[in-house]
Amino acid sequence: MRDYQNDMRLSLQDAGFQLYARRSRLVKHLTVRVKDAVPQAVPALVVHAITAPF
């Protein structure tokens, strides 16, 4: 059972069930830390000036 399912664990123990084993959760980090952020403009947010012909 997950750690957040503590209420369910208690209910099952009250019903006579016993804890059999705990599972291990393994995590594989797939990201790389970026030391210096490089600001970039988002194309959808860049405002272009529109000139009217005279």
N, C-alpha and C positions, 0 to 999 in steps of 0.2 A: 504494500500500500504506500501511496505517496505521503509525504509529511503533512500535506494539507488535508488529508483524509482522516485526521485523528478522531473525529466524531464517529465515523464509520467503524474504525478499529475498536473503539470503546463499545459500540453497540454489538459488534460481533463477539467481543470478549464476554459481554453480559449474556449473550445467547449460548455461551459454552465453547466458542472457538478459541484456539490458542495460536499465538504467533509462531510461524514455522521458520521463516527466514526473512532477512532484509535484502533488498536488491541494491546493488551499487549502480550509480549513474555515472557514466563516463562522458566527458566533454572534450571535443576536439575543436580547438580554436582555429578558425579559418580566416582570420583577419590579420592584417599587418599594421603595426602602429606607424603613423605618419608623424615625423618629427616636426616638420614645418608645414603649416597649412598654406595653400596657395589660393587666394581668393579668385573666383572666376564668376563672371556675369552669367546669369541664367537667361538664355535667349528669349523665353516667354515673358520675362519681366523687364527687358530692355526697352525703353521708350525711344522711339524714333521720331524726330521732328519732321513734320509734314509741312512743306512750303506750298503756299497757294500761288498759282501763276498770276502775274499782274499784267 
